[in-house]
Amino acid sequence: MSDWQRPSTSDPSGECLEVRFVDGVVEIRESDGSGVVVRTTPEKWEAFLLGVQAGEFDHFVADV
């Protein structure tokens, strides 16, 4: 089983999303609530990441 990965820019003591790839499935969890794991396919994960990069979810983030 692979290790959970955190964003390279995250504070080691801060909360963030963690991801790992296990048996052809992508697993995602919050670092502070590791009992809940969301599972998805690599294809859906890639589509999500491309959407984030394209700004499709920017309206969910408050202006800073």
VOGUDO-932889 format. One record per residue: residue in three letters; x, y, z of N, C-alpha, C, O, CB in turn. Coordinates in Angstrom, 3 decimals, padded with zeros to 6 digits. Last residue first. Glycine has a CB too. Layout:
// residues N
SITE  resn       n_u       n_v       n_w      ca_u      ca_v      ca_w       c_u       c_v       c_w       o_u       o_v       o_w      cb_u      cb_v      cb_w
SITE   ALA         X         Y         Z         X         Y         Z         X         Y         Z         X         Y         Z         X         Y         Z
...
//
This chain:
// residues 64
SITE  resn       n_u       n_v       n_w      ca_u      ca_v      ca_w       c_u       c_v       c_w       o_u       o_v       o_w      cb_u      cb_v      cb_w
SITE   VAL  -009.283   036.918  -001.734  -008.357   037.342  -000.673  -007.627   038.592  -001.063  -006.808   039.093  -000.293  -007.356   036.245  -000.354
SITE   ASP  -012.487   035.586  -002.250  -011.434   036.503  -002.701  -010.570   036.900  -001.518  -011.076   037.185  -000.432  -012.040   037.761  -003.379
SITE   ALA  -013.076   032.143  -001.533  -013.312   033.563  -001.245  -012.165   034.391  -001.787  -011.014   033.955  -001.785  -013.479   033.804   000.274
SITE   VAL  -013.819   029.643  -003.849  -012.792   030.230  -002.980  -013.095   031.720  -002.787  -013.337   032.451  -003.747  -011.357   030.028  -003.585
SITE   PHE  -015.585   028.835  -005.731  -015.758   028.283  -004.393  -014.802   028.914  -003.377  -014.970   028.729  -002.171  -015.554   026.781  -004.426
SITE   HIS  -014.740   029.857  -008.131  -015.880   030.533  -007.503  -016.172   029.971  -006.099  -016.936   030.580  -005.351  -017.130   030.393  -008.394
SITE   ASP  -012.780   028.095  -009.029  -012.367   029.335  -008.368  -013.516   030.033  -007.652  -013.290   030.732  -006.665  -011.759   030.277  -009.379
SITE   PHE  -013.122   025.854  -010.475  -013.634   025.827  -009.110  -013.302   027.102  -008.341  -013.521   027.173  -007.131  -013.079   024.628  -008.375
SITE   GLU  -011.892   026.145  -012.928  -013.315   025.809  -012.900  -013.935   025.868  -011.504  -015.158   025.927  -011.377  -013.514   024.438  -013.468
SITE   GLY  -009.213   026.646  -013.469  -009.975   027.646  -012.731  -011.462   027.359  -012.616  -012.228   028.247  -012.241  -009.795   028.959  -013.367
SITE   ALA  -007.599   024.763  -014.540  -008.287   025.646  -015.488  -009.141   026.703  -014.794  -009.728   027.560  -015.455  -009.157   024.826  -016.417
SITE   GLN  -006.802   023.310  -012.322  -005.804   024.099  -013.043  -006.451   025.105  -013.987  -005.905   026.186  -014.208  -004.878   023.182  -013.825
SITE   VAL  -009.258   022.062  -011.774  -008.662   022.987  -010.801  -007.662   023.892  -011.501  -007.672   025.106  -011.299  -007.972   022.213  -009.645
SITE   GLY  -009.502   020.468  -014.060  -010.491   021.497  -013.770  -009.982   022.521  -012.783  -010.241   023.715  -012.931  -011.747   020.873  -013.243
SITE   LEU  -007.339   018.748  -013.695  -007.342   019.632  -014.857  -008.350   020.766  -014.673  -008.089   021.898  -015.080  -007.662   018.839  -016.135
SITE   LEU  -008.264   017.421  -011.383  -007.045   018.242  -011.330  -006.966   019.202  -012.509  -006.565   020.354  -012.339  -005.802   017.349  -011.307
SITE   PHE  -010.533   016.099  -012.459  -010.663   017.064  -011.374  -009.449   017.994  -011.319  -009.598   019.212  -011.220  -010.836   016.337  -010.034
SITE   ALA  -009.320   014.400  -014.323  -010.280   015.410  -014.786  -010.474   016.491  -013.716  -010.569   017.674  -014.044  -011.642   014.748  -015.137
SITE   GLU  -007.831   012.783  -012.546  -007.138   013.618  -013.524  -008.055   014.727  -014.042  -007.621   015.870  -014.187  -006.629   012.761  -014.693
SITE   TRP  -009.960   011.547  -011.193  -008.997   012.358  -010.446  -008.260   013.303  -011.396  -008.083   014.483  -011.090  -007.989   011.455  -009.690
SITE   LYS  -011.125   010.102  -013.264  -011.896   011.179  -012.623  -010.980   012.105  -011.833  -011.198   013.316  -011.804  -012.979   010.593  -011.697
SITE   GLU  -008.977   008.334  -013.766  -009.491   009.202  -014.825  -010.282   010.373  -014.242  -010.122   011.511  -014.684  -010.372   008.398  -015.792
SITE   PRO  -008.632   006.890  -011.382  -007.566   007.784  -011.843  -008.051   008.764  -012.914  -007.585   009.902  -012.965  -006.404   006.968  -012.387
SITE   THR  -011.695   007.031  -009.454  -010.842   006.430  -010.483  -009.722   007.405  -010.851  -009.857   008.612  -010.648  -011.676   006.052  -011.745
SITE   THR  -011.951   007.243  -005.839  -012.347   007.570  -007.208  -011.399   006.888  -008.179  -010.427   006.250  -007.777  -012.355   009.104  -007.438
SITE   ARG  -012.993   007.557  -002.456  -012.310   006.774  -003.490  -012.855   007.172  -004.863  -014.052   007.407  -005.029  -012.494   005.239  -003.244
SITE   VAL  -012.383   009.100   000.600  -013.136   009.147  -000.656  -012.319   008.400  -001.698  -011.108   008.587  -001.808  -013.429   010.631  -001.111
SITE   VAL  -012.504   008.308   003.975  -011.705   008.231   002.755  -012.645   008.221   001.552  -013.587   007.430   001.495  -010.790   006.963   002.759
SITE   VAL  -012.336   009.132   007.278  -013.195   009.208   006.103  -012.311   009.262   004.866  -011.473   010.153   004.729  -014.142   010.447   006.171
SITE   GLY  -010.351   009.173   009.187  -011.260   008.043   009.191  -012.167   008.009   007.972  -012.720   006.956   007.655  -012.090   008.067   010.432
SITE   SER  -008.796   011.463   009.273  -008.338   010.375   008.415  -009.253   009.149   008.417  -008.966   008.176   007.720  -006.967   009.963   008.833
SITE   GLY  -008.970   014.325   009.628  -010.090   013.405   009.793  -009.865   012.157   008.985  -010.660   011.829   008.104  -011.401   014.063   009.389
SITE   ASP  -006.756   015.830   009.012  -007.213   015.844   010.409  -008.390   014.907   010.663  -008.773   014.713   011.817  -007.603   017.251   010.806
SITE   SER  -006.361   015.456   006.288  -005.307   015.038   007.202  -005.770   015.000   008.653  -005.239   014.224   009.447  -004.126   015.960   007.073
SITE   GLU  -008.927   013.970   004.413  -008.443   015.163   005.109  -007.424   014.709   006.141  -007.614   013.684   006.795  -009.622   015.964   005.782
SITE   ARG  -008.269   011.917   001.512  -008.760   012.137   002.868  -008.268   013.481   003.383  -007.315   014.054   002.854  -008.309   011.000   003.808
SITE   ILE  -008.602   009.731  -001.234  -008.414   011.117  -000.783  -008.982   011.223   000.628  -010.051   010.682   000.912  -009.112   012.151  -001.760
SITE   GLU  -007.355   007.376  -003.547  -007.991   007.624  -002.250  -007.615   009.014  -001.769  -006.461   009.429  -001.877  -007.576   006.551  -001.205
SITE   VAL  -007.802   005.861  -006.614  -007.271   007.050  -005.948  -008.057   007.243  -004.660  -009.287   007.269  -004.679  -007.362   008.326  -006.871
SITE   VAL  -006.935   002.570  -007.673  -007.929   003.496  -007.146  -007.208   004.674  -006.496  -006.142   004.511  -005.903  -008.873   002.786  -006.126
SITE   GLY  -005.089   000.612  -008.272  -005.803   001.246  -009.365  -006.891   002.217  -008.951  -007.688   002.646  -009.785  -006.391   000.217  -010.207
SITE   ASP  -004.054  -000.018  -005.660  -004.742  -001.016  -006.491  -005.607  -000.389  -007.580  -006.742  -000.818  -007.788  -005.601  -001.905  -005.620
SITE   VAL  -003.906   003.260  -004.675  -003.891   001.886  -004.179  -004.689   000.994  -005.123  -005.874   001.233  -005.353  -004.466   001.811  -002.740
SITE   PHE  -002.509   006.302  -004.066  -002.952   005.451  -005.159  -002.779   004.002  -004.725  -001.667   003.556  -004.442  -002.158   005.748  -006.474
SITE   ARG  -003.512   009.109  -002.052  -002.663   007.948  -002.330  -003.314   007.108  -003.416  -004.519   007.196  -003.650  -002.426   007.100  -001.045
SITE   VAL  -003.512   012.314  -000.532  -003.901   011.437  -001.638  -002.956   010.247  -001.675  -001.768   010.360  -001.373  -003.885   012.199  -002.999
SITE   GLU  -004.903   014.751   001.651  -003.860   013.779   001.370  -004.393   012.805   000.322  -005.587   012.508   000.296  -003.413   013.029   002.671
SITE   LEU  -005.512   018.163   002.282  -005.952   016.908   001.688  -004.734   016.038   001.424  -003.676   016.525   001.026  -006.751   017.155   000.379
SITE   CYS  -004.743   019.553   005.540  -004.731   019.559   004.086  -005.364   018.273   003.585  -005.711   017.396   004.375  -003.292   019.717   003.538
SITE   GLU  -003.672   021.441   008.356  -004.638   020.544   007.739  -004.566   020.673   006.222  -004.354   021.762   005.688  -006.065   020.845   008.244
SITE   GLY  -000.228   021.610   009.557  -001.507   022.149   009.105  -002.402   021.098   008.479  -001.954   020.009   008.119  -001.275   023.255   008.121
SITE   SER   002.263   020.682   010.076   001.309   020.588   011.180  -000.076   021.090   010.786  -001.009   021.010   011.586   001.816   021.373   012.375
SITE   PRO   003.583   021.134   007.633   003.517   019.777   008.188   002.513   019.627   009.333   001.970   018.541   009.532   004.879   019.368   008.671
SITE   ASP   001.936   023.077   005.287   002.606   023.132   006.578   002.490   021.745   007.205   001.380   021.221   007.299   001.986   024.246   007.511
SITE   SER   002.320   022.413   001.791   001.541   022.394   003.032   002.451   022.458   004.255   003.577   021.960   004.247   000.666   021.134   003.095
SITE   THR   003.616   022.225  -000.597   003.546   023.556   000.005   002.801   023.566   001.339   002.664   024.622   001.957   002.877   024.514  -000.952
SITE   SER   003.310   019.652  -001.457   004.658   020.065  -001.058   004.654   021.424  -000.372   005.590   021.746   000.361   005.577   020.104  -002.272
SITE   PRO   000.474   017.937  -000.174   001.039   018.964  -001.062   002.407   019.416  -000.552   002.617   019.543   000.654   000.082   020.177  -001.173
SITE   ARG   001.081   014.494   000.705   000.582   015.830   001.038   001.150   016.817   000.024   002.196   016.559  -000.572   000.973   016.239   002.505
SITE   GLN   000.173   011.103   000.386   000.976   012.224  -000.097   000.283   013.527   000.273  -000.938   013.650   000.170   001.200   012.134  -001.634
SITE   TRP   000.398   008.024   002.084  -000.386   009.220   001.809   000.553   010.339   001.405   001.613   010.512   002.007  -001.236   009.630   003.038
SITE   ASP   002.047   005.229   000.490   001.920   006.222   001.552   001.029   007.368   001.104   000.912   007.655  -000.088   003.298   006.750   001.967
SITE   SER   000.535   002.211  -000.805   001.384   003.400  -000.899   001.094   004.370   000.242   000.035   004.327   000.867   001.179   004.099  -002.250
SITE   MET   000.854  -001.177   000.000   000.000   000.000   000.000   000.898   001.237   000.000   001.896   001.294   000.719  -000.971  -000.001   001.232
//
